[in-house]
Amino acid sequence: MAAAAGQIIYFTLDELEKDDLPEELKQYLMDILPQIKAGRWSYGW
């Protein structure tokens, strides 16, 4: 994914199964899903 056009988006992980997100974003999230579930980016909010 290109970081040049960075933006913050909020969604739940079950949205990965829907067609609302771009395929490139879905693939990126699936690649880092173990890190997400391990809490790597959980900042307590």
C-alpha positions as CSV (number, residue, x, y, z in Angstrom):
1,M,0.0,0.0,0.0
2,A,1.1,3.5,-0.8
3,A,1.6,5.7,2.3
4,A,1.5,8.9,0.3
5,A,-2.2,9.3,0.6
6,G,-2.5,8.4,4.3
7,Q,-5.8,8.6,6.1
8,I,-7.4,7.2,9.2
9,I,-10.4,4.9,8.7
10,Y,-12.4,3.1,11.4
11,F,-14.1,-0.3,10.8
12,T,-14.6,-3.6,12.5
13,L,-12.7,-6.8,11.4
14,D,-15.9,-8.4,10.2
15,E,-16.0,-5.8,7.4
16,L,-13.1,-7.7,5.8
17,E,-15.7,-10.2,4.6
18,K,-17.8,-7.6,2.9
19,D,-17.2,-5.9,-0.4
20,D,-17.1,-2.3,1.0
21,L,-13.3,-2.2,1.4
22,P,-10.8,-2.1,-1.5
23,E,-9.1,-5.5,-2.2
24,E,-5.7,-4.0,-1.7
25,L,-6.6,-2.8,1.8
26,K,-8.2,-6.1,2.7
27,Q,-5.1,-8.0,1.7
28,Y,-2.9,-5.7,3.7
29,L,-5.1,-6.1,6.7
30,M,-5.1,-9.9,6.3
31,D,-1.3,-9.8,6.2
32,I,-1.1,-7.9,9.5
33,L,-4.1,-9.5,11.2
34,P,-2.0,-11.6,13.6
35,Q,-0.3,-8.4,14.8
36,I,-3.7,-6.7,15.2
37,K,-5.1,-9.5,17.2
38,A,-2.0,-9.6,19.4
39,G,-2.7,-5.9,20.3
40,R,0.3,-4.3,18.6
41,W,-1.7,-1.1,17.8
42,S,-4.0,-1.2,20.9
43,Y,-3.5,2.1,22.7
44,G,-6.3,1.7,25.3
45,W,-9.0,3.6,23.7
